[in-house]
Amino acid sequence: NQHLLERFIATLDLEPTLIKSHPNYPTLCDYGIIAA
């Protein structure tokens, strides 16, 4: 998921520092992960 988010950031020409420092960024990275 983190790789996909980085592709979105690059494709949309967003500021990665602002996005990665957002408190919900780790939640987005973990979205959809199934706990084993």
PEVENNOR-V74273 format. One record per residue. N is the residue number from 0. RES is the residue in one letter. BURIAL is I if it has 24 or more other C-alpha atoms within 12 Angstrom, else O. Layout:
n;res;burial
N;RES;BURIAL
N;RES;BURIAL
This chain:
n;res;burial
0;N;O
1;Q;O
2;H;O
3;L;O
4;L;O
5;E;O
6;R;O
7;F;O
8;I;O
9;A;O
10;T;O
11;L;O
12;D;O
13;L;O
14;E;O
15;P;O
16;T;O
17;L;O
18;I;O
19;K;O
20;S;O
21;H;O
22;P;O
23;N;O
24;Y;O
25;P;O
26;T;O
27;L;O
28;C;O
29;D;O
30;Y;O
31;G;O
32;I;O
33;I;O
34;A;O
35;A;O
